[in-house]
Amino acid sequence: MQDEVMFYTNPQSRGRIARWMLEEVGAPYRTEVLEYGGSMKAPAYLKINPMGKVPAIVHRDQVVTESAAICAYLAEAFPQAGLAPLPEERASYYRWLFFAAGPLEAAIIDFKTFSVEPDAQQQMTVGYGSYAAALDSLSSWLKGHTYVTGERFTAADVYVGAMIVWGMEFGTIEKRIEFIDYAQRATARDAYHRATEKDDALEATA
Ligand SMILES: N[C@@H](CCC(=O)N[C@@H](CS)C(=O)NCC(=O)O)C(=O)O
């Protein structure tokens, strides 16, 4: 199919973020489910993503890995969806997209998954400072903004939204009122429901 996106994923993975974005932009796409430790680490897939991780997409012979990059790429490759930032939205779009994919994700994994907490000295070096500081930073921003860039839903909300929605579900993000309200807005999207249904169905057959 012309302009088709090849989508490599596993329903129990960050691939759910990429699928949500694929559904948002209405891209024609084909899904290949990879198995942990199996096809994900096989030579054929390592040629696409040498990390042997999902998600990845291939579009117009180009590979994109990293969920946040996939969201940003698809917003630009399918501009008719209106999810790329307008010039006046770029500052907060890039700021929070990179914040979520970098410091915030590292804070969550270190503190909540591995129970690692940097001391005061180490907090000056580590990009997220502390889990509490990273969460405070995002929640205070969302207190004054309907979406990441203001009043309009963009690709940054798919990524930040996914982190908040699934983080609260898995207990890695505190259930603060700003996060709960924001998650309600994000998960009200039709594309979120379509993506969730498809991944849940795949998970049920695994
Ligand atoms: N930074 C990457 C992380 C990708 C990642 O770690 N994916 C996990 C699943 S959520 C994976 O494929 N793990 C399999 C492995 O490392 O063998 C992203 O945001 O896409």
The ligand as a MOL file (V3000), in Angstrom:
LIG
                    3D

  0  0  0     0  0            999 V3000
M  V30 BEGIN CTAB
M  V30 COUNTS 20 19 0 0 0
M  V30 BEGIN ATOM
M  V30 1 N 13.4990 4.3480 24.6960 0
M  V30 2 C 12.7420 3.3270 24.0190 0
M  V30 3 C 12.5790 2.1520 24.9640 0
M  V30 4 C 12.1600 0.9140 24.2310 0
M  V30 5 C 12.1030 -0.2660 25.1740 0
M  V30 6 O 12.8520 -0.3660 26.1590 0
M  V30 7 N 11.2220 -1.2270 24.8350 0
M  V30 8 C 11.0900 -2.4190 25.6360 0
M  V30 9 C 9.6020 -2.7580 25.7790 0
M  V30 10 S 8.6770 -1.4800 26.5600 0
M  V30 11 C 11.7460 -3.5690 24.8900 0
M  V30 12 O 11.6190 -3.6780 23.6850 0
M  V30 13 N 12.4180 -4.4700 25.6220 0
M  V30 14 C 12.9330 -5.6840 25.0810 0
M  V30 15 C 14.3910 -5.9040 25.3160 0
M  V30 16 O 15.0980 -4.9700 25.6820 0
M  V30 17 O 14.8240 -7.0240 25.0920 0
M  V30 18 C 11.3890 3.8850 23.5610 0
M  V30 19 O 10.8990 4.8350 24.1850 0
M  V30 20 O 10.8310 3.4150 22.5700 0
M  V30 END ATOM
M  V30 BEGIN BOND
M  V30 1 1 1 2
M  V30 2 1 2 3
M  V30 3 1 2 18
M  V30 4 1 3 4
M  V30 5 1 4 5
M  V30 6 2 5 6
M  V30 7 1 5 7
M  V30 8 1 7 8
M  V30 9 1 8 9
M  V30 10 1 8 11
M  V30 11 1 9 10
M  V30 12 2 11 12
M  V30 13 1 11 13
M  V30 14 1 13 14
M  V30 15 1 14 15
M  V30 16 2 15 16
M  V30 17 1 15 17
M  V30 18 2 18 19
M  V30 19 1 18 20
M  V30 END BOND
M  V30 END CTAB
M  END
